[in-house]
Amino acid sequence: MPDINRTVLIVEDDAGLRTQMKWALADFHVVTAEDRDSALRVFDKEQPQVLVLDLGLPPDPNGASEGLATLETVLSRRPLTKVVVASGNEERANALKAVALGAYDFYPKPVNPESLLLIIRRAFYLHDLERENSQLVRGGHSPLSGIITSSPALLENCRMVERIAGANIAVLITGESGTGKEMFARGIHDCSPRADKAFIAINSAAIPENLLESELFGHEKGAFTGAVKQTIGKVEQAHLGTLFLDEIGDMPLNLQAKLLRFLQSRTIERIGGRKPIDVNVRVVSATNRDLGAMIKDGGFREDLFYRLNEVGIHVPPLRDRPGDSVLLAKYFLVKYAKEFARAVKGFTSDALTAIIAHPWPGNVRELENRIKRSVLMADGKMITSGDLDMPQGGSRTVVLTLRHARERAQFDAVARALCLTDNNISSAAQLLEVSRPTLYDLMRNMNVTNKESE
């Protein structure tokens, strides 16, 4: 029986293809249309979560004008809709244009039913996550309030933040520089019972080693040369609130021992002081370093690691979050166009191509800085690749990048399912909602090896 709560709209002018795709997607409630006008009527009536769109619709079956117009209208009416566009080899440029306009993915022609089904299932999964996120944001209590993403991995992280925020446990956030680790730390604080108390951050890498202890624990007047008054440290300032220890991997070993002692006793002594001070804080820490390797090399205390890592959250780099670069670029454009009072409205196709193709080694921070600069430098209403100071990416590069992104998403899903099911093929196939033969084919194509334990 089809799932009546999951609706797919197929927009295709070829009756035979419509029938073939409707059969392939029999697990869902499927409705169809053959041109833009009928598609929009059905779309408004049925409100499908996923739309499968052929770009070549009448009266322009050999072009993409009708399909792209349909795409833009659909997303303007219901932005969370996941639109999957058709793409033959000769139509890749139009498919890429559709992705730049907000399409979720593309499927190759001729249609492979199993591939299409896999794409549609992933589209529903992402739609459900984004819908939950949107509901949380409207409620005003979302850890996503400052995070812009369509990445399933990042949205899963935000759901984890919501689950753990109320518990007084230590959280370790890992990820490359510029990925937004502090945003997650603030999300944990804002969703916790401590939200109306202080959120105090200290960066271990930004403070000289000889001053870091005083910054953390404070000092009494006369404790050392230059200590002309009593100073309250960051730990004490965070009492009843949240203490965010950023770049914890850069903390010197001698201070690691003192931090561990505080985490065990929940008391501190200011430098030069003799009186223990009770402190009640929630500790969240973050690092871009491999603490496991540092533990082996003697650079980080293993006992401190376990104290800080009662729950771990990993923030993936921007290059592993397909679609987020364009989503974030549009967000920052609106933000800085308003801040600088500039009449910049959007990006040219060459700018979007460059954004998609760029690996963003500096992650979100690099992207934000580049968009901020381009808003100031742009001469016209549309930001070009020149304004971004980025080379124009050819379509071939982007095709490879998008194909790699899709293959990587499939690889991650298969690998995760196998891990969660202890390499049990039947259970993993059930989790992925595919047949065992399909899972074997995916594993073979991805060179994923497995020792089945059934």
MONORFEN-V753137 format. One record per backbone hydrogen bond with DSSP energy under -0.5 kcal/mol. NH is the residue of the N-H (numbers start at 1). CO is the residue of the C=O. If there is no record, write none. Layout:
# MONORFEN-V753137
NH,CO
NH,CO
This chain:
# MONORFEN-V753137
3,27
4,2
6,3
7,5
8,29
9,50
10,8
10,31
11,9
11,52
12,10
12,33
15,13
18,14
19,15
20,16
21,17
22,18
23,19
24,20
25,21
26,23
28,25
29,3
29,6
30,28
31,8
33,10
36,58
39,35
40,36
41,37
42,38
43,39
44,40
45,41
46,42
47,43
49,7
50,7
51,82
52,9
53,51
53,84
54,11
55,53
57,55
60,57
63,60
67,55
68,64
69,65
70,66
71,67
72,68
73,69
74,70
75,71
76,72
77,73
78,74
81,78
82,49
83,81
84,51
84,82
85,83
85,105
86,53
87,107
91,88
92,89
95,91
96,92
97,93
98,94
99,95
100,96
101,97
102,98
102,99
103,98
104,83
105,83
107,85
109,87
113,111
116,112
117,113
118,114
119,115
120,116
121,117
122,118
123,119
124,120
125,121
126,122
127,123
128,124
129,125
130,126
131,127
132,128
133,129
134,130
135,131
136,132
137,133
138,134
139,135
140,136
140,137
141,136
145,142
147,144
148,146
149,147
155,151
156,152
157,153
158,154
159,155
160,156
161,157
162,158
163,159
164,160
165,161
167,164
169,167
171,283
172,311
173,171
173,285
174,172
174,313
175,287
179,176
184,180
185,181
186,182
187,183
188,184
189,185
190,186
191,187
192,189
195,192
197,194
200,198
200,242
201,199
202,244
204,202
204,246
206,203
207,203
211,208
212,208
213,209
215,211
216,212
217,213
218,214
219,231
220,271
222,227
223,220
227,224
228,226
231,219
234,215
235,216
236,216
237,233
238,234
239,236
240,280
241,238
242,198
243,282
244,200
244,242
245,243
245,284
246,202
246,244
248,245
248,286
250,247
251,248
256,252
257,253
258,254
259,255
260,256
261,257
262,258
263,259
264,260
265,261
266,262
268,277
271,218
273,270
276,274
277,268
279,266
281,279
282,241
283,281
284,243
284,282
285,171
286,245
287,173
291,289
294,290
295,291
296,292
297,293
298,294
298,295
299,294
300,294
305,301
306,302
307,303
308,304
309,305
311,170
313,172
315,174
315,313
316,314
320,317
321,318
324,321
327,323
328,324
329,325
330,326
331,327
332,328
333,329
334,330
335,331
336,332
337,333
338,334
339,335
340,336
341,338
342,337
344,342
345,381
346,381
348,383
352,348
353,349
354,350
355,351
356,352
357,353
358,354
363,360
364,178
365,178
365,362
366,362
367,363
368,364
369,365
370,366
371,367
372,368
373,369
374,370
375,371
376,372
377,373
378,374
383,346
388,384
389,386
390,385
393,350
398,394
399,395
400,396
401,397
402,398
403,399
404,400
405,401
406,402
407,403
408,404
409,405
410,406
411,407
412,408
413,409
414,410
415,411
416,412
417,413
418,414
419,415
420,416
421,417
422,419
423,418
424,421
425,423
428,424
429,425
430,426
431,427
432,428
433,429
434,429
439,435
440,436
441,437
442,438
443,439
444,440
445,441
446,442
447,443
447,444
448,443
449,447
452,450
453,423
